[in-house]
Amino acid sequence: MPSKKIEYNCTHCDTLFVRGKYDIERTLKKNKTVFCSISCSKEYNNKLQLEKGFSENKTCKKCSIEKPRTNEYFTAHKRTLDGFDSWCKVCRGNYRSEIRRGQYRSMISDEELKQLLKTESCIICGSEEKLVVDHCHSKNIVRGMLCNNCNMGLGHFKDDPFLLEFARIYLLYFNEESSEAKDYLRKWNC
């Protein structure tokens, strides 16, 4: 059931706006502020940064270029005093896309990952379409580079080699030329 609509004043511009009661209550509980638009939210946060004594500019720790201390140039970060990442958005984006480090941090080193990303074709089918990093959830290891179809196929079979083997036999059974499947199924009384 949709939330009841209520009127509320924007924390920044004091404009009256209508939003769902649940949304407003949740936002107030979390942030103690409610905004009528994203631009009001950004302006309010920039004003707050200046009031806290931070300069209007910030120097990126990666590229050492001074840029405006705004959401346009720096990503919001909860654990820093000024509320922004120490690297600018461009440097952070380049770093993430270069080595796709985030989710594999505990599994593989930067150098090993860079070497792995040089793989040009899927290990299973040989396809050269966009490759993804395949990893084992239970053992927490990176296995290699696969095309999306092969990676999802392994996932649908729960990374279980016995299920994959049985699926192979099942497909062979319906292939008129294969006697291997019939022998296998006879062995297991199927």
Secondary structure as GFF3:
##gff-version 3
##sequence-region A 1 190
A	DSSP	beta_strand	5	9	.	.	.	ID=ss1
A	DSSP	beta_strand	16	20	.	.	.	ID=ss2
A	DSSP	alpha_helix	21	31	.	.	.	ID=ss3
A	DSSP	alpha_helix	38	51	.	.	.	ID=ss4
A	DSSP	beta_strand	57	59	.	.	.	ID=ss5
A	DSSP	beta_strand	66	68	.	.	.	ID=ss6
A	DSSP	beta_strand	74	76	.	.	.	ID=ss7
A	DSSP	beta_strand	84	88	.	.	.	ID=ss8
A	DSSP	alpha_helix	89	99	.	.	.	ID=ss9
A	DSSP	three_ten_helix	102	104	.	.	.	ID=ss10
A	DSSP	alpha_helix	110	116	.	.	.	ID=ss11
A	DSSP	beta_strand	131	136	.	.	.	ID=ss12
A	DSSP	beta_strand	141	147	.	.	.	ID=ss13
A	DSSP	alpha_helix	148	156	.	.	.	ID=ss14
A	DSSP	alpha_helix	161	173	.	.	.	ID=ss15
A	DSSP	alpha_helix	180	187	.	.	.	ID=ss16
###
